[in-house]
Amino acid sequence: MERSLLRRLLQEQHRAQLQHGPSQVAAKSWGNIAANWSQVVMVIVVAWGYFFTVVPVFQKEKLSEDLARMEMERSELNKNLETLVGYERRAKEYIEHAKEVQDRLEAEVESLDQERTEATKKIQVVESDLTRISRDRKRLQESLDLTSAKLAGAQDALATIEARLVQAEDRLYQTHRRQLLGQHQWPYEHYVRIKMETSKVDVFRKGGELAVAQALREQYIQPITIVAGKVSQIESNLGAFDKMEIDTIEARILSEYKEGLAKQAGFLVCKEPDFNDWQAEYIAITSNTADMQALCEEKYLSEMARERSFSPEDIAYIKQSSEWKSFLGGVSRNCRSEVRYAIDRSFSDHWRTISSPCNDRIDNLSQIALGELDPSNLKPFSDLSPPSPEWVSLRVEKSINEWMEANGSRLFRH
C-alpha cells in the first residue's frame, strides 16, 4: 500500500516538472517534498493501526468461531459416546440373556438325555415284550399249524422260497465276482494274453525281419482296448441266468466294474515303444554278425582242441589236411545257426521284459477295476528302446559258452 502511494507521488512530481519547467519546480520542491512525506507517515501510521488493532480483532472473532465449532463437535462426540455406552450396555444385556438361554438349553439337553435314557429303557422293555409276544405267536402258529396243516405248509414253502432266493442272489453275486477276479472261470483278459503269447513265437526269426514292426505292434495290446470285450463277456455270462434273478446282480456287478474302470482308466494306457526302431535295430544286428561268428568259431576250435587234447602240432597237421575246409564249413554253419538263435532269443527276452508292465495291467484288469489291487503296485515302465548291440553281443557270447558246455562232447565226438 505504501509503495503504491509513493509511486503515485513521484509520478505527480514528474508531471509538475514537465508543466512548469526547471526553475519553478526547484522553488516548490522542498515544500512539496515535506507535504508528501507527511502523507507517507500518515499512511504508515494508518497501516500500523490496521495490522495491530483490526487484524487481532478479526483473528479473535475467527478463534471464537473455531471454538464454537469445536464445542459443537465436542457436544456431538459426547452424544455419540453416550450412544456407544448405551450400545455397550445393551450388548452386555444381550450377552447375559444369551448366557441365560444357553444355561436353559443345557438344562433342557440334560433333561432330554435323561428322557432318552428312560426311553431306551422303555424300548428295551418293549423289545422284551415283543420277544415274548413273538414266542407266544410262534406257539400260536404251531397250534394253528396243527389245526390247519395245509395253510401252514404253504406258508412254510413260501418262506423257504424267499430265503432261498436271497441266498441265490448272494451266491450269484459272489460267483461272478470270483470270475472277474480270476478265481473261477478264466476271465476274458486271460484269453487275450494266451493269444498274445501264441503269436509271439515267430516274431524274431530269419526271413521275417521286415515284418517285425507290424508283428510287435499287433502284440502290444493296450489294456484299455479290451475293456469293451470284457464288459461284453460279463453281460453275456449274466444273460444266461433267469431275468427275475439277475436284474439286481447285473446292475450291481456291471455298475461296480464300469465305475472301477472309469476311475482307473489312466492306469490302463501303456507307454508304447518305437516299433520301427525295434525292426531297424534287429535288421542292423542280424546283418552284422561277423564278429560274433568269428568269436564262435574261435571258441569252437579252442574247445575242440581242449576236448580232444590236441597239441599245437596236431592242430597244425589238421589244418594242412584235405578235410580242413570241409570241417571249417561245418563249424561255420553251426556257429551261424547258434549266433542267429542267440540274437533272436535276446530280442525276444528283451521284448518280454519291456512289455511285461503292459501285460501286467492286462492280467490284472479285473483286480484293478474291482479295487482288489492298488495300481501303484503294478510293474513300472522302463526304457522301451530295443536292445543295444553291446548287450546283444554279451548275450550271444554267453549263449555260445553255454552251448559249448552243454554240447561239447557231442559236437567233438568225431
C-alpha positions as CSV (number, residue, x, y, z in Angstrom):
1,M,0.0,0.0,0.0
2,E,2.9,2.4,0.9
3,R,4.7,1.5,-2.3
4,S,1.6,2.4,-4.4
5,L,1.3,5.8,-2.6
6,L,5.0,6.6,-3.1
7,R,4.8,5.6,-6.8
8,R,1.8,8.0,-7.3
9,L,3.5,10.9,-5.6
10,L,6.6,10.5,-7.7
11,Q,4.5,10.4,-10.9
12,E,2.7,13.7,-9.9
13,Q,6.1,15.4,-9.2
14,H,7.4,14.3,-12.6
15,R,4.3,15.8,-14.4
16,A,4.7,19.1,-12.5
17,Q,8.3,19.3,-13.6
18,L,7.2,18.8,-17.2
19,Q,4.5,21.6,-16.9
20,H,6.3,24.4,-15.0
21,G,9.9,23.9,-16.1
22,P,13.0,23.5,-14.0
23,S,13.1,26.9,-12.3
24,Q,9.5,26.8,-10.9
25,V,9.9,23.2,-9.8
26,A,13.0,24.0,-7.8
27,A,11.2,26.7,-5.9
28,K,8.4,24.5,-4.9
29,S,10.2,21.2,-4.5
30,W,11.1,21.4,-0.8
31,G,7.5,22.3,0.2
32,N,6.1,19.5,-1.9
33,I,8.6,17.0,-0.6
34,A,7.7,17.9,3.0
35,A,4.0,17.6,2.3
36,N,4.4,14.3,0.6
37,W,6.5,12.8,3.4
38,S,3.8,13.8,5.9
39,Q,1.3,11.9,3.8
40,V,3.6,8.9,3.8
41,V,4.0,9.0,7.5
42,M,0.2,9.3,7.9
43,V,-0.3,6.2,5.7
44,I,2.3,4.3,7.6
45,V,0.5,5.1,10.9
46,V,-2.8,4.0,9.4
47,A,-1.3,0.7,8.2
48,W,0.3,0.1,11.6
49,G,-3.0,0.6,13.3
50,Y,-4.7,-1.7,10.9
51,F,-2.3,-4.5,11.4
52,F,-2.1,-4.2,15.2
53,T,-5.7,-3.4,16.0
54,V,-8.1,-4.6,13.3
55,V,-6.3,-7.8,12.4
56,P,-6.2,-9.1,16.0
57,V,-9.9,-8.4,16.3
58,F,-10.6,-10.4,13.1
59,Q,-8.4,-13.2,14.5
60,K,-10.2,-13.2,17.8
61,E,-13.5,-13.5,16.0
62,K,-12.2,-16.3,13.9
63,L,-10.9,-18.1,17.0
64,S,-14.3,-17.6,18.7
65,E,-16.0,-19.2,15.7
66,D,-13.5,-22.1,15.7
67,L,-14.0,-22.5,19.4
68,A,-17.8,-22.5,19.0
69,R,-17.5,-25.1,16.2
70,M,-15.2,-27.3,18.3
71,E,-17.6,-27.0,21.2
72,M,-20.4,-28.2,18.9
73,E,-18.2,-31.1,17.7
74,R,-17.4,-32.0,21.3
75,S,-21.1,-32.0,22.2
76,E,-21.7,-34.3,19.2
77,L,-18.9,-36.6,20.3
78,N,-20.3,-36.7,23.8
79,K,-23.7,-37.7,22.3
80,N,-22.0,-40.4,20.2
81,L,-20.1,-41.6,23.3
82,E,-23.3,-41.8,25.2
83,T,-24.9,-43.7,22.4
84,L,-21.9,-46.2,22.3
85,V,-22.2,-46.6,26.1
86,G,-25.9,-47.4,25.6
87,Y,-25.0,-49.9,22.9
88,E,-22.4,-51.5,25.2
89,R,-24.9,-51.7,28.0
90,R,-27.5,-53.3,25.7
91,A,-24.8,-55.7,24.3
92,K,-24.0,-56.8,27.9
93,E,-27.6,-57.3,28.5
94,Y,-27.8,-59.4,25.3
95,I,-24.8,-61.4,26.4
96,E,-26.3,-62.1,29.8
97,H,-29.6,-63.0,28.1
98,A,-27.7,-65.4,25.7
99,K,-25.9,-67.0,28.7
100,E,-29.2,-67.5,30.4
101,V,-30.6,-69.0,27.2
102,Q,-27.5,-71.2,26.9
103,D,-27.9,-72.4,30.5
104,R,-31.5,-73.0,29.9
105,L,-30.8,-75.0,26.8
106,E,-28.1,-77.0,28.5
107,A,-30.6,-77.8,31.2
108,E,-33.1,-78.9,28.6
109,V,-30.4,-81.0,26.8
110,E,-29.6,-82.7,30.1
111,S,-33.3,-83.2,30.7
112,L,-33.6,-84.7,27.1
113,D,-30.7,-87.0,27.8
114,Q,-32.4,-88.3,30.9
115,E,-35.6,-88.7,28.9
116,R,-33.7,-90.5,26.2
117,T,-32.2,-92.9,28.8
118,E,-35.6,-93.5,30.1
119,A,-37.0,-94.0,26.6
120,T,-34.2,-96.5,25.9
121,K,-35.1,-98.5,29.0
122,K,-38.7,-98.4,27.8
123,I,-37.6,-99.6,24.3
124,Q,-35.8,-102.5,25.9
125,V,-38.9,-103.4,27.9
126,V,-40.9,-103.2,24.6
127,E,-38.4,-105.4,22.8
128,S,-38.6,-107.9,25.6
129,D,-42.4,-107.8,25.3
130,L,-42.0,-108.2,21.6
131,T,-39.8,-111.2,22.1
132,R,-42.3,-112.7,24.4
133,I,-45.1,-111.9,22.0
134,S,-43.0,-113.5,19.2
135,R,-42.7,-116.7,21.3
136,D,-46.4,-116.6,22.0
137,R,-47.1,-116.0,18.3
138,K,-44.8,-119.0,17.5
139,R,-46.7,-121.2,19.9
140,L,-50.0,-119.9,18.4
141,Q,-48.7,-120.6,14.9
142,E,-47.7,-124.1,15.9
143,S,-51.2,-124.6,17.3
144,L,-52.7,-123.2,14.1
145,D,-50.5,-125.5,12.0
146,L,-51.9,-128.4,13.9
147,T,-55.4,-127.4,13.0
148,S,-54.7,-126.1,9.5
149,A,-51.8,-128.2,8.1
150,K,-52.4,-127.2,4.5
151,L,-52.2,-123.5,5.2
152,A,-49.1,-123.9,7.4
153,G,-47.4,-126.0,4.7
154,A,-48.0,-123.3,2.1
155,Q,-46.6,-120.6,4.4
156,D,-43.5,-122.6,5.2
157,A,-42.9,-123.3,1.5
158,L,-43.2,-119.6,0.7
159,A,-40.8,-118.7,3.5
160,T,-38.4,-121.3,2.2
161,I,-38.6,-119.9,-1.3
162,E,-37.9,-116.4,-0.2
163,A,-34.9,-117.4,1.9
164,R,-33.5,-119.5,-1.0
165,L,-33.9,-116.5,-3.4
166,V,-31.9,-114.3,-1.1
167,Q,-29.2,-116.9,-0.8
168,A,-29.2,-117.5,-4.5
169,E,-28.8,-113.8,-5.2
170,D,-25.8,-113.6,-2.9
171,R,-24.2,-116.8,-4.2
172,L,-24.7,-115.5,-7.8
173,Y,-23.0,-112.2,-6.9
174,Q,-20.1,-113.9,-5.2
175,T,-19.7,-116.3,-8.2
176,H,-19.5,-113.5,-10.7
177,R,-17.1,-111.6,-8.5
178,R,-14.8,-114.6,-8.3
179,Q,-15.0,-114.9,-12.1
180,L,-13.9,-111.3,-12.5
181,L,-11.0,-111.9,-10.1
182,G,-9.8,-115.0,-12.0
183,Q,-10.8,-117.3,-9.1
184,H,-13.3,-119.3,-11.1
185,Q,-13.6,-119.3,-14.8
186,W,-10.8,-117.8,-16.9
187,P,-11.5,-114.1,-17.5
188,Y,-11.6,-112.5,-20.9
189,E,-8.2,-110.9,-20.5
190,H,-6.5,-114.3,-19.9
191,Y,-7.7,-115.4,-23.3
192,V,-6.2,-112.2,-24.8
193,R,-2.9,-112.9,-23.1
194,I,-2.8,-116.5,-24.4
195,K,-3.5,-115.3,-27.9
196,M,-0.6,-112.8,-27.5
197,E,1.8,-115.4,-26.2
198,T,1.0,-117.8,-29.1
199,S,1.5,-115.1,-31.7
200,K,5.0,-114.3,-30.3
201,V,6.7,-117.4,-31.4
202,D,8.0,-116.4,-34.8
203,V,8.4,-112.6,-34.5
204,F,12.2,-112.6,-34.3
205,R,13.2,-115.2,-37.0
206,K,15.2,-115.4,-40.1
207,G,13.2,-114.3,-43.1
208,G,10.8,-112.2,-41.1
209,E,13.0,-109.2,-40.4
210,L,10.7,-106.8,-42.4
211,A,7.6,-107.9,-40.6
212,V,8.9,-107.3,-37.0
213,A,7.4,-103.8,-36.5
214,Q,3.9,-104.9,-37.6
215,A,4.1,-108.1,-35.5
216,L,5.2,-106.2,-32.4
217,R,2.5,-103.6,-32.9
218,E,-0.1,-106.3,-33.1
219,Q,1.2,-108.0,-29.9
220,Y,1.5,-104.8,-27.9
221,I,-2.2,-104.6,-26.8
222,Q,-3.3,-101.6,-24.8
223,P,-5.4,-102.8,-21.7
224,I,-7.9,-100.0,-22.4
225,T,-8.8,-101.6,-25.8
226,I,-10.0,-104.8,-24.3
227,V,-12.4,-103.2,-21.8
228,A,-15.4,-103.4,-24.2
229,G,-14.8,-107.1,-24.8
230,K,-14.5,-107.7,-21.0
231,V,-17.8,-105.9,-20.3
232,S,-19.5,-107.8,-23.2
233,Q,-18.3,-111.1,-21.6
234,I,-19.8,-110.1,-18.3
235,E,-23.1,-109.1,-19.8
236,S,-23.1,-112.4,-21.8
237,N,-22.4,-114.5,-18.7
238,L,-25.1,-112.7,-16.7
239,G,-27.6,-113.0,-19.5
240,A,-27.5,-116.8,-19.1
241,F,-29.5,-116.6,-15.8
242,D,-33.2,-116.1,-15.3
243,K,-34.1,-112.4,-15.7
244,M,-36.0,-112.3,-12.5
245,E,-32.9,-113.4,-10.5
246,I,-30.4,-111.4,-12.5
247,D,-31.7,-107.8,-12.5
248,T,-30.3,-106.8,-9.1
249,I,-27.0,-108.7,-9.5
250,E,-26.4,-107.5,-13.1
251,A,-26.8,-103.9,-12.1
252,R,-24.5,-104.4,-9.1
253,I,-21.7,-106.2,-11.0
254,L,-21.7,-104.0,-14.1
255,S,-22.0,-100.8,-12.1
256,E,-19.1,-101.7,-9.8
257,Y,-17.0,-102.9,-12.7
258,K,-17.6,-99.9,-15.0
259,E,-17.1,-97.4,-12.2
260,G,-13.8,-99.0,-11.4
261,L,-12.7,-99.0,-15.0
262,A,-13.6,-95.3,-15.4
263,K,-11.8,-94.4,-12.2
264,Q,-8.6,-96.3,-13.0
265,A,-8.6,-95.6,-16.8
266,G,-5.3,-93.8,-16.6
267,F,-3.6,-97.0,-15.4
268,L,-4.9,-98.9,-18.4
269,V,-2.9,-97.0,-21.0
270,C,0.6,-98.2,-21.6
271,K,3.7,-96.3,-22.9
272,E,4.4,-97.6,-26.4
273,P,7.8,-98.5,-27.8
274,D,9.0,-97.3,-31.2
275,F,8.2,-100.5,-33.2
276,N,10.0,-99.3,-36.3
277,D,13.1,-98.6,-34.2
278,W,13.0,-102.2,-33.0
279,Q,12.8,-103.6,-36.5
280,A,15.6,-101.4,-37.7
281,E,17.9,-102.5,-34.8
282,Y,17.0,-106.1,-35.3
283,I,17.9,-105.9,-39.0
284,A,21.1,-104.0,-38.3
285,I,22.3,-106.5,-35.7
286,T,21.4,-109.6,-37.7
287,S,23.1,-108.1,-40.8
288,N,26.4,-107.6,-38.9
289,T,27.3,-110.8,-37.2
290,A,30.9,-111.3,-38.5
291,D,32.5,-110.6,-35.1
292,M,30.1,-112.9,-33.3
293,Q,30.6,-115.5,-35.9
294,A,34.4,-115.3,-35.6
295,L,34.2,-115.5,-31.8
296,C,32.0,-118.6,-32.0
297,E,34.4,-120.3,-34.4
298,E,37.4,-119.4,-32.3
299,K,35.7,-120.8,-29.2
300,Y,34.6,-123.9,-31.1
301,L,38.1,-124.7,-32.3
302,S,39.6,-123.9,-28.9
303,E,37.0,-126.1,-27.1
304,M,37.6,-128.9,-29.7
305,A,41.4,-128.8,-29.0
306,R,40.8,-128.9,-25.3
307,E,38.2,-131.7,-25.5
308,R,40.4,-133.9,-27.7
309,S,43.7,-132.9,-26.0
310,F,45.2,-131.7,-29.3
311,S,48.7,-130.3,-29.2
312,P,49.7,-127.3,-31.4
313,E,51.4,-129.8,-33.7
314,D,48.2,-131.7,-34.1
315,I,46.3,-128.6,-34.9
316,A,48.9,-127.6,-37.4
317,Y,48.7,-131.0,-39.0
318,I,44.9,-130.9,-39.2
319,K,44.9,-127.5,-40.8
320,Q,47.0,-129.0,-43.6
321,S,44.7,-131.9,-44.3
322,S,42.2,-132.1,-47.2
323,E,39.3,-132.2,-44.8
324,W,40.1,-128.9,-43.1
325,K,37.9,-126.8,-45.4
326,S,35.0,-129.1,-45.1
327,F,35.4,-129.1,-41.3
328,L,35.6,-125.3,-41.2
329,G,32.4,-125.2,-43.3
330,G,30.6,-127.3,-40.7
331,V,31.9,-125.2,-37.9
332,S,30.8,-122.0,-39.7
333,R,27.3,-123.4,-40.3
334,N,26.9,-124.5,-36.6
335,C,28.1,-121.1,-35.4
336,R,25.9,-119.2,-37.8
337,S,22.9,-121.1,-36.6
338,E,23.8,-120.7,-32.9
339,V,24.6,-116.9,-33.3
340,R,21.3,-116.3,-35.1
341,Y,19.4,-118.3,-32.4
342,A,21.1,-116.3,-29.7
343,I,20.3,-113.0,-31.3
344,D,16.6,-113.9,-31.8
345,R,16.3,-115.2,-28.2
346,S,18.0,-112.0,-26.9
347,F,15.5,-109.8,-28.8
348,S,12.6,-112.0,-27.6
349,D,13.8,-111.9,-24.0
350,H,14.2,-108.1,-24.1
351,W,10.8,-107.6,-25.7
352,R,9.2,-109.8,-23.0
353,T,10.9,-107.6,-20.3
354,I,9.8,-104.2,-21.7
355,S,6.2,-105.4,-22.5
356,S,5.8,-107.1,-19.1
357,P,4.4,-103.9,-17.3
358,C,1.7,-103.6,-20.0
359,N,0.9,-107.3,-19.9
360,D,0.7,-107.0,-16.1
361,R,-2.1,-104.5,-16.5
362,I,-4.0,-106.8,-18.8
363,D,-3.5,-109.7,-16.4
364,N,-4.9,-107.7,-13.5
365,L,-7.6,-105.8,-15.4
366,S,-10.4,-107.1,-13.2
367,Q,-8.4,-106.7,-10.0
368,I,-7.8,-103.0,-10.9
369,A,-11.4,-102.4,-11.8
370,L,-12.8,-104.0,-8.6
371,G,-10.3,-102.3,-6.3
372,E,-8.5,-105.6,-5.4
373,L,-5.1,-104.3,-6.5
374,D,-3.5,-100.9,-5.8
375,P,-2.4,-99.6,-9.2
376,S,0.7,-98.2,-7.6
377,N,1.8,-101.8,-7.0
378,L,1.8,-102.6,-10.8
379,K,5.1,-103.1,-12.6
380,P,6.6,-99.7,-13.6
381,F,7.6,-99.0,-17.2
382,S,11.3,-99.0,-18.0
383,D,13.2,-98.0,-21.1
384,L,11.3,-99.2,-24.1
385,S,14.2,-99.0,-26.5
386,P,15.4,-102.0,-28.4
387,P,18.5,-103.9,-27.0
388,S,21.9,-102.3,-27.8
389,P,24.4,-104.1,-30.0
390,E,26.8,-104.4,-27.0
391,W,24.1,-106.0,-24.8
392,V,23.2,-108.5,-27.6
393,S,26.9,-109.3,-28.1
394,L,27.2,-110.2,-24.4
395,R,24.1,-112.3,-24.6
396,V,25.4,-114.1,-27.7
397,E,28.8,-114.8,-26.1
398,K,27.1,-116.2,-23.0
399,S,24.8,-118.4,-25.2
400,I,27.8,-119.7,-27.1
401,N,29.6,-120.6,-23.9
402,E,26.5,-122.4,-22.6
403,W,26.1,-124.2,-25.9
404,M,29.7,-125.3,-25.8
405,E,29.4,-126.5,-22.3
406,A,26.1,-128.4,-22.9
407,N,27.1,-130.0,-26.2
408,G,30.9,-130.2,-26.3
409,S,31.1,-134.0,-26.1
410,R,28.5,-134.4,-28.8
411,L,30.0,-131.8,-31.1
412,F,33.5,-133.1,-31.0
413,R,32.7,-136.8,-30.9
414,H,34.0,-137.5,-34.5
